């Protein structure tokens, strides 16, 4: 039996061990100077200049049950020196080291009991990342020595109980001391109201890697996203906020590294305070922090908010035999939800572990991180991955959970944009419509309904009516508003928009998982041919379906979210789970803009966003009442059949693929900032998901005397003359049309925007 295979004997890991039992069998380091006492707060490594002009760094680590904590510093050659922290205040180990400057790399070794049967998994052979590290340098390499237990122990059912005493330092990243010297005095946040928000979900690397106008050395980086060419595309579309796929420092799982792949999406977080070093063009010794801030400033200057997709539900330490990189080695039971046996983990995320937000310090870690990204990194809001996992109490999901309470009462966090992915993989985790006020939600019911309608899988239009008008059935109760619904048709996870109309089946073979990964519930339709096609009828139908989906999304009440590249016709060749594809599969192909069909799609997207921006009737802040403001007047919302009459209760249950929705700009319930009634033009949206053309009679008074076509997804050239009310227009099969109410001479009413 080798030294690293020996079973724990109950001896304190903090006690001296013979040389053969030390990591790598090396001799102990010379005793370094003892740190000064320092301060127990704030947590993390904070560089400072003292009153006498001396410079150094204070280190503070919350580790309440640890028996000892060693601070490990690394010089330019990678040599490690260890400094025992002798002070402990309020469960926090701390010390100040003079002369430690920004750019210094560091980690911790935490000593304590090895008793996996009670959840105790301290192992000082493992170098641990400070949970509050503000920058991370180095890579994680999949190696058995990174695991606290012996992965290849012959008796596999007890392998997790056998401590591995090999040093993990050669295989794990280090924290970096960062100098915080930015007060954001020259930054101007856009502060876009929710009702005016248009989200654009993008990947920092994938958005910029192939952009021809971005210098090669900046592609794939924060600086690349800050480049004028990247920002020009965003402002040209008219989006108001970018929702960045995870930029917290993350690592790739062992199984991906073994297949030569990476976790491209980044949903495998290691550092909650550190911008991912791989997206920095300037370096990883703290330069990534400044580069991220400059990116935020550039986006703000263009009027674009920055929303971060954050993963606080689990960490990169994975399951019971995953690596010990940070929280597991600091206080396993204090940070993670353990199962009933206390030996394993309760997994509500599908990733092997779940952070325990029932614990005050875990809530503090998350809220400290959120505040840091707002105050010191300049971001404007967050989208929470698997947010239901953060609300799990002892008896399931709780909407009065301490985490939600901590956020709602926080004077800073309660003022930024908060978006929940309202589900997890555990029982009772699906909570669409269930989050409290202040929170918006990804509305997958919108996604599924719109996909089903346009592929002809809906027998009637009952649910479509709810989705087009803000999903009042989900969000009206509890004082929420229509902008609680983040409407989307596609996201990073799943088919791109082009693939949605080109593939019936997923094609994930490149992921190396035998096409087992990725959802089977795509609700897609290939329009008659799987994948690429040269058939002009198939191509024409696909192009029309793309325009239908984008038009529906951008004219629905709620907050629309576009996925980067959908406006360009980006394809992943049928891969609906490209999380590990850091290549042309996932990167935007900007050459598509050179092709007329895709350039026109981008132009349509910009035109629709422009309409939405100019007309408040298309982005309502309150739910529709369906009632007239004055007797005999218009209602704020009306639904019509193809005959031009308003729909009855029976019509909603009648099989149909056609619908008319009229939004009245003269009957809006909203008021402007001066208290005056808000007035706008009126719009009629006609949708026909059936294969055959339909004749649609345009509603007459009191709705309008005539209409002018603004958008027709079946044609590029629009009629110049207005359509008189009570006459019929032909709505092509599988198409939609937006018309604006005008007077008999085709003029817009004076109340128009």
DAVENVEN-V596598 format. One line per field, one symbol per residue. ss: DSSP state (h for helix, s for strand, l for the rest). psi: psi as a letter, one per 40 degrees, with the letter a starting at -180 (. if undefined). A space follows every 50 residues. Layout:
ss: ???
psi: ???
//
This chain:
ss: llhhhlllllllllllllhhhlhhhllllllllllslllllllssssssl llllsssssssslllllssssssslllllsssssllsssllsssssssll llllsssssssllsshhhlssllllllslllllllssllllllhhhslsl lllllhhhhhhlslllllhhhllssslllllllllllllllllhhhlsss sslhhhhhlllllllhhhlllhhhhllhhhhhhhhhhlllsssslllsss lllhhhhhllllllllllssssssslhhhlllllllhhhhhhhhhhhhhh hlllssssssllllllllllllslllhhhhhhhhhslsllllllslllll llllsllllhhhhhhhhhhhhhhhhlllllssssllhhhhhssllsslll lhhhhhhhhlllhhhlssssllllllllllllllllllssssshhhhhhh hhhhlllllllhhhhhhhlllhhhhlhhhllhhhssslllllllllhhhh llllllllhhhllllllllllllllllllllllllhhhhhhhhhhhhhhh hhhhhlllsssssllhhhlllllllllllllllllllllhhhhhlhhhhh hhhhhhhhhhhhhhlhhhlllllllllsllllllslsssslllllsllhh hhlllllsssssslllllllslllllslllllsssssslllllsssslll lllllsssssssllllllllllsslllsssslllssssssssllllllll lll
psi: hideeiiheehheeiiiideeihefiiiiihiihiidaieiiiahhiihi deeiiahhhhhhgdeidihhhhihadeehhihhhhehhhfehhiihhieh iiehiiaihhiaihgdeeehfhheehhihhdeheihhiihhhideehdih dfhdgdeedeehhheihedeeiiiihhihhfhefdeihhdfhiddehhih hihddddedehdehideeheiddddeiddddddddddeieihhhiheihi ihidddddefiigddefgidheehihdeeheeiefedddddddddddddd defhihhhhigediieeaadfiigdcddedgdeddihiadeedaihheee edihigeehddddddddddddddddeeeieaihhhfdddeehadfahhef idddddddeheddeeihhhhhfiaeiheehfheeiiidhiihgedddddd dddeefehdaedddddddeefdddedieeiidedhhhidiadhaiidddd eehdiigfdeeffffdiiiegdfihefehhaiiehddddddddddddddd dddeeihahihihhedeefiiefeheffdeggaeddihgeedeehddddd dddddddddddddehddegieiiideiidiheaiidhiiiieeeiiiidd ddehhieiihhhhheefieiiaeeeihhiiiiihhhhheieiiihhhhia iedieiihhdhheeidhihdiihiieiiihhihgiihhihhiadeeihie ei.
//
